[in-house]
Amino acid sequence: MNPFHLLQAAPSIAASPLVQMVPYILMFVIFYFVLLAPMRKQQKKQKELLAALKKGDRVVTSGGIHGTIAQVEDQIVWLKIADTVKIKVNRSAIAGATGEADVKELTA
């Protein structure tokens, strides 16, 4: 008996290309629902927030600066961060709305 007889590979059955693609398709579907769909939803929400900015809204920038919108232009937002201090930031730099009440409103 030949000892190499056991080491010979059994003849393989050729799988169709569609069957070979199933794992990749499943990985893409899982990737879409775990990562892409929530990211697209978050981007849509951020875009709606930036489109709805108006004077008097309390916001925070991506740099962490909290302020009240004093003026809204096309792509520029003027933020009031102190009584006499206004800064000019890009609309895209607004990270979110804070919804906080002004300190003056709390003490009045």
C-alpha positions in Angstrom: 0.0 0.0 0.0 1.3 3.4 -0.9 1.6 5.8 2.1 1.0 8.8 -0.1 -2.4 7.4 -1.1 -4.0 8.9 2.0 -2.5 12.4 1.3 -4.0 12.7 -2.1 -6.8 15.3 -2.3 -10.3 14.1 -2.9 -11.8 15.5 -6.1 -13.5 18.8 -5.4 -16.9 19.7 -6.6 -16.8 23.1 -8.4 -19.2 25.5 -6.8 -21.0 28.1 -8.9 -19.7 31.7 -8.7 -23.0 32.8 -7.1 -22.5 30.4 -4.2 -18.9 31.7 -3.8 -20.2 35.3 -3.6 -22.8 34.6 -0.8 -20.3 35.2 2.1 -19.2 38.6 0.6 -22.8 39.6 0.0 -23.7 38.7 3.6 -20.7 40.7 4.9 -21.8 43.8 2.9 -25.3 43.5 4.2 -24.1 43.3 7.8 -21.7 46.2 7.2 -24.4 48.3 5.7 -26.9 47.8 8.6 -24.2 48.1 11.3 -22.2 51.1 10.0 -23.5 52.8 6.9 -27.2 53.2 7.6 -26.7 54.8 11.1 -24.0 57.1 9.7 -26.3 58.2 6.9 -29.1 58.9 9.4 -26.8 60.9 11.6 -25.5 62.9 8.6 -29.1 63.7 7.5 -30.0 64.9 11.1 -26.8 67.1 11.1 -27.7 68.6 7.7 -31.3 69.4 8.9 -29.9 71.0 12.1 -27.5 73.3 10.1 -30.4 74.2 7.7 -32.6 75.2 10.6 -30.2 77.5 12.5 -31.7 80.8 13.4 -30.9 83.8 15.6 -31.1 83.1 19.3 -30.3 79.3 19.1 -27.8 78.0 21.7 -25.2 75.9 19.9 -21.8 74.3 20.4 -19.1 74.2 17.8 -17.0 71.3 16.8 -14.2 73.0 18.8 -16.3 73.0 21.9 -17.2 76.7 22.0 -20.7 77.3 23.4 -22.6 80.4 22.2 -25.8 82.0 21.0 -26.3 82.7 17.4 -26.3 86.4 16.8 -26.6 86.4 13.0 -26.9 83.8 10.3 -25.5 84.4 6.8 -25.2 82.0 3.9 -22.2 79.9 5.1 -21.2 82.0 8.1 -22.7 82.1 11.6 -21.9 84.8 14.1 -21.8 83.4 17.7 -22.1 85.6 20.8 -20.0 83.9 23.4 -19.9 86.8 25.9 -21.7 90.1 26.3 -19.4 92.0 24.0 -17.7 89.2 22.2 -18.9 87.8 18.8 -17.0 85.3 16.7 -17.5 84.3 13.1 -17.6 80.6 12.4 -18.5 78.4 9.4 -22.0 77.0 9.5 -20.4 73.5 9.1 -18.5 74.1 12.4 -21.7 73.9 14.4 -21.7 70.5 16.1 -25.1 70.7 17.7 -27.7 72.6 19.6 -27.3 72.7 23.4 -30.8 73.8 24.4 -29.5 75.5 27.5 -31.2 78.6 28.9 -29.1 81.8 29.2 -27.7 82.5 32.6 -29.5 85.9 32.6 -32.8 84.0 32.1 -32.1 81.8 35.1 -31.2 84.7 37.4 -34.2 86.9 36.4 
